[in-house]
Amino acid sequence: MEFIPAKTIVNKTKTSCWFGINYIMNIYKGCCHGCIYCDSRSRCYQIDNFDTVRAKLDSTDMIDRELKSKIKKGVIGTGAMSDPYNPFEKKYKLTREALKLIDKYRFGVAIDTKSSLITRDIDILKDIKDHSPTIAKITITTWDDKISKIVEPYVSSSSERFESIRKLSEAGIYTGILMGPMLPFIEDTKDNVMGIVNLAYENGANFISTHPGLTLRDNQREWYYNKLDETFPNLKHKYIKTYEDRYDCLSPKYKELMYIFKEECAKKNILYKMEDIIDAYKKSYETTQISLFD
């Protein structure tokens, strides 16, 4: 794996509306999961050779200096651009070392991942949870391992991710699912929505955040359509006819699926509104640290 220079790693976010995070941390650049729909391929992110994972040089020392210098505590989000638990993390443990520093300086953490490797770090996540808001978000777009293998070829299977949710939940980590994108004409079915919600409930998930569709733009759209030609012949033409050059491609079954989704979540006491999720994982810290994690 190549190590690349970086000027900074932990940066303040412009808004905290996405899971209430205050800072963003990207130790790795690029991703080797091979997901056919990944928005991070979009030209606006300027990531060359996206499928090649690179790590930022001296990331642990840099994160140490940056966290030490920050006056205001907050929740540090990681995983939105590049999965912090890519296969190289098993060897290099850069995310694990970063979590140790987040614990040391008493910040909170919000992790996005598709990898079961996150369970390796349950011990540190429990330590962080003792003093600061901690949330694990596992992306699952389909409950079916066969479909998952096609659209997300190099990640932990959906069943392995549900098992990770169970382990995290049993350890007391506030854990849930990012159910998106939900690929139109592939994953946007009642069976898929019900399957994910039911398995989320069975494995102790606290929440599900969903997007019943996907986003498409520039070179990401080109990549996705090429992959559709390889894996779902003729489906590309249905996309072009339905969405043309639209960015936000909601499922034609959007209203029906959202009704089913909300009804099933309500029955199983699974949160799905962003404001409710943020409140739930931060509320136990409000009385003593309200100014730090608002």
N, C-alpha and C positions, 0 to 999 in steps of 0.2 A: 504494500500500500504506500502511496506517495504522501508525504507530509508537505503542506503548503503554508506559507507565511500568512499571518492575519494581523490586522491592526487592533481588533477588538473581538470579543466573543459574546459577552453578556451585554445586551442593549435594551434600553427602555422602550416599551411599546408605545404606540401613539394612542391606543385605546385599550381598555381592559374588558371590553364587552365579550370577548371570546374567552369563555371560561374564567374570567376574572384575573387573567395573568397581568403582571406588571413589567416583566422583563422577558426577553426571548434569548435563548442560548442555542447556537448551532455549532457543535464541535466538528461534525462531519459535513462534507460537501459532496453532493451527488448521491446516488442510491443504486444498489444492484438487485432490488426486489423484482424488477421487471414488470411492474403492474402496467397493464395496457392503457390505463386511464389517467395516469399521474399528471396533475396540473402543474407540478414543479418543473415539468419540461418546457413550460411556456417561455417564450422568448424574453418576456419582461424580467425574469429572474436571472438571466445572463449566466446560466450554468453550462459551460462547455463540457462535452463528453459526460453527459449526465449519468450514464450507467457505470462510470468509474468512480469508486468511492475514494475520497481524499480526506485526510484528517488535518486539522489546523495545528501547526507546529507549536510545541510547548504549551498546549492547551491548558494543562493542569496549573502550571505556574501563572499563566495569564488570568485564568478564572480566579485563582487565589488573590491576585493583586486587585482585580476588578471588584470582587465581592467585599474585600477588606475596605475598599475606598468608598463604597456606597453608604450614604447616611440613612436613606429610607429603605426599610425592609420591604419585602413583597413576594409574590409568587413568580417563580421562574419557569417559563414554558419551554419545552424542547420537543422536537419531533415534527413540527409543522412542515419543514422544508426537506429534511433528511432524517431518516429513522435513526434514533440514537442507539438502537440495538441491531445494527447491521451485522453481518457475519464476522467482520473484523473486530467488533467490540468484544467478542469472546476472548480474543488473544490480548488486545491492547488495553481493555478496561478503562478507556478514557471517560466514558459516561459514568462508570462506577466511581472513579476518582472525583469527578465533578459533583456527584451526589454527596460524597463525603464532605466536600467543601461547602455545599449548600447547607448541610447539617451543621457544620462547624460555625458558620456565620449566621445561622438561624433564619434562613430564608425558607419559603415554601416552594413546592414544586408541582408542575403539571406536565405529565408525560404523554405524548402520542406515540404509539408503536403498533406494528403488526407482528412483533416477534415475541415468542414465549421466553426469550432470554431475559426479559424484564423480571421474571420471578427469581432470578439469581440475586437480585438486589433488594429483595423484600426486607432483609435485615436493616439496611440503611433507610429504606422508605419508612419503616416503623419508627426509626429514631427521629426522622424529620417530622413525622406525624405527631410525635410527642410535644412538639413546640410550635409547629406551623402547618397551614393548610397543605394537604397532599392529595393529589388526584391522579389516577391512572386511566387513560383513555385508550381502549383497544379498538382499532379499526376492524370491522367485520362487515363486508358488503353482501355476503351470502352465507347461509348456514351449510350449504352443500359443498363438501370438500372437492367434488369433481369439477364444479364450476369455478371454485376458488383457484384450483390448480391451473385453469385456463387463463383467468383474468389477473391473477396474482401469482405467477409461476414459481417464484423463488422465496416465498415467505412461509412462515409456519401455517399449517393447515387451519381452516376455520375451527375444527374440533380441538386442535391444540390451543388456539386462542381462547376458546371458551373455558378450557381447563385452566389457562392462566388467570382468567377472571375469577374462577373459583378459588384458586390459591391466594390471590391478592385479597379477595373479599374475606376469606377465612382469616387472613392475617390482620384484618381491620383496616385495610387500605380502601379509601373511597374509590370505587372502580365502576366503570361503565363502558359503553360501546359508542364508537363513531360509526353509525350505519350509513355510510356514504363514501363515495357516490353509489347510488342505486341505479345501475346501468339500464336505461330504457331498452325494452324488448329482450332483455337478458335476465335481469334480476328483479324487475318491477312487477312482482306477482304477489298475490295474497299469500300463497304458500311460503314465499321467502320472508315476507314481513312477519307472518305468524311464527315461522320457524325460528327466526332470530329472537323475537320477543320471548317466546317460550323457553328457549335455551338460555337467554339472558336471565330469566327468572330462576330457572333451575340451578344456575351457577352463581347466583347471589349478586348479580349486577345491580347497582343502585340507580343507574340512569341509562338512557339511550338518546343520543342526539342524531337526528336523521336529515338527510337531504335526498328526497325522492327524484333523483336525476343526476346529471353531471354537468361540469363546465367544459367548454371546448373553445380553444383559441389557437390561432397561428400554427406553429410547428407541433404543438400538442395535439391539435385536431388531426394533422397529417399523420402523426405517429399512431393515434388511435384508429384511424380509418385503415391504415396499413395492417394493423393487428387484427381488425375485424375481417379483412379480406383473408387473412391466414386462418382464423379460428371460427368465424361465423360468416361464411360466404354469402354474398348478396345483401347482408344486413346494412352495409355502408350506404347503399342506395336509399334504404328506408330512412336512415338518419338524414341524408341530404334533402330528401323530399320533405321530411317533417320539420327540420330545424334550419335548413339553409346555412347561413353563417352566424346563427344565434350563439351567444356566449353561454347563457344559462339554459340548459336543455332539460327542462322538467319532464318527467314521465307523463305521457298522455293520460295515465291513470292516477295522476297526482291526488285529486280530491278523494277518490275512492280509497287509495292506499293510506292517506293521512287519517281518514276517518277510522279505518281498521286499526292503524297503528296507535292512535290516541286512545281508542276504546280498550285495546288490549293492555296498554301500559297502565291505564287507570285501574283496570281489574287487578293487576299484579303489583300495584303500588310502585311502579317504576317511573321516575321523573323523566320528563322530556323537554320542558321549557328551560331555556338557558338561564333565566334569572333564578329559577327554582334550584337548578343544579349548583350554581355559584353559591347561593345562600346555604344550601345543605352542606357543602364540604367546607365552608368557611365559618359557619355559625358558632361552632364550639370555641372559636378563638376570639370572638368579638368582644367579650366582656373585658379581657385584659389587653387585647392588641388591636382594638378596632381601628386605630389610626394607622396601623402598619399594614393591614390586609384589606382595606376598603376598596 
